[in-house]
């Protein structure tokens, strides 16, 4: 599924980056360009970050990701 129409970024790409350690919205934006232009996809990216943080395999690790956008 396309998450960012402007940059053509899919949910698969974002999930892969999150699994590889991208833990903030600003990291996803920097790595993919998603959310850089018109920004409506930022809320979906945040949701994906929160879901990953709440997943059982991350229990006991970091809490919720930051949403810092530098």
Secondary structure as GFF3:
##gff-version 3
##sequence-region A 1 70
A	DSSP	beta_strand	2	4	.	.	.	ID=ss1
A	DSSP	beta_strand	9	10	.	.	.	ID=ss2
A	DSSP	alpha_helix	11	19	.	.	.	ID=ss3
A	DSSP	alpha_helix	25	32	.	.	.	ID=ss4
A	DSSP	alpha_helix	42	54	.	.	.	ID=ss5
A	DSSP	three_ten_helix	56	58	.	.	.	ID=ss6
###
